Amino acid sequence: MEIVITFALVYTVYATAVDPKKGSLGTIAPIAIGFIVGANILAAGPFSGGSMNPARSFGPAVVSGDFTDHWVYWVGPLIGGAIAGLVYGDVFIGSYEPLPASENYP
């Protein structure tokens, strides 16, 4: 579950805030990212807590002293984020052809 929700979060960040061809979509990036974080928490909360971030899970584990199955909160987001970065970078951003550099400036 952590892989899926982290994939959704990173993919949304790429699609709204990072993509060089997004145009005016960048103005709604904070709203879209906030909505996906809320949806991820609602969807994954009953299963894994909806962490999406190893640092967010590490603090409560340190305070409680309970690191049982804590690896899930490190491995899941790392795999999900890597997959989202590869998919969006290779499929969407990588498919753009850069404009040829022109030496004739008006």
C-alpha positions in Angstrom: 0.0 0.0 0.0 2.9 2.4 0.7 4.3 1.8 -2.7 1.0 2.7 -4.4 0.3 5.8 -2.4 3.8 7.1 -2.7 3.7 6.4 -6.5 0.5 8.5 -6.7 2.0 11.4 -4.7 5.3 11.5 -6.6 3.5 11.2 -10.0 1.2 14.1 -9.0 4.1 16.2 -8.1 5.8 15.5 -11.4 2.7 16.1 -13.4 1.8 19.4 -11.8 5.0 21.0 -10.5 8.0 19.5 -12.3 6.9 18.9 -15.9 8.5 21.5 -18.1 5.6 21.4 -20.6 2.8 21.8 -18.0 1.9 25.4 -19.0 -0.6 27.1 -16.7 -1.2 23.8 -14.8 1.5 24.8 -12.4 -0.8 27.3 -10.7 -3.0 24.5 -9.3 0.0 22.3 -8.3 -0.4 22.9 -4.5 -4.1 22.2 -4.6 -3.6 18.9 -6.6 -0.8 17.8 -4.4 -2.9 18.5 -1.3 -5.8 16.6 -2.6 -3.7 13.6 -3.5 -2.2 13.6 0.0 -5.6 13.7 1.6 -6.9 11.0 -0.7 -3.9 8.8 0.0 -4.4 9.2 3.8 -8.0 8.3 3.5 -7.3 5.3 1.3 -4.3 3.9 3.1 -5.0 5.0 6.7 -6.8 1.8 7.7 -4.1 -0.4 6.2 -0.7 1.2 6.8 -1.4 4.6 8.3 -0.8 6.4 5.0 2.7 7.6 5.7 4.1 8.3 2.2 7.3 9.5 3.9 9.8 7.6 6.0 10.6 10.6 8.2 6.9 10.9 9.1 7.0 7.3 10.4 10.4 7.4 12.0 9.5 10.0 14.7 6.6 8.1 16.2 8.6 4.9 16.1 11.4 6.6 18.0 9.1 8.1 20.6 7.2 4.8 21.1 10.3 2.6 20.9 8.5 0.2 18.6 10.2 -0.5 15.3 8.1 -3.6 14.5 7.7 -3.8 10.7 9.2 -0.4 10.3 11.0 -1.4 7.2 7.7 -1.1 5.3 7.7 2.6 5.8 11.2 2.9 4.3 11.1 0.4 1.5 7.6 1.2 0.2 8.1 4.9 -0.3 11.5 4.4 -1.8 10.2 1.9 -4.4 7.0 3.9 -5.1 8.9 7.1 -5.6 11.5 5.5 -7.8 8.9 3.9 -10.0 7.0 7.1 -10.4 10.1 9.0 -11.2 11.2 6.5 -13.8 7.7 6.2 -15.4 7.1 10.0 -15.6 10.7 10.8 -16.5 11.0 8.2 -19.3 7.5 8.2 -20.6 6.3 11.8 -20.4 9.2 14.2 -19.9 11.6 12.0 -21.9 9.2 12.0 -24.9 9.6 15.8 -25.5 11.8 16.8 -28.3 13.9 19.8 -27.3 13.7 22.8 -29.6 16.7 23.2 -31.9 19.1 25.9 -30.7 19.0 28.8 -33.1 22.1 31.0 -33.5 20.1 33.7 -35.3 18.6 35.8 -32.6 16.3 38.6 -33.7 
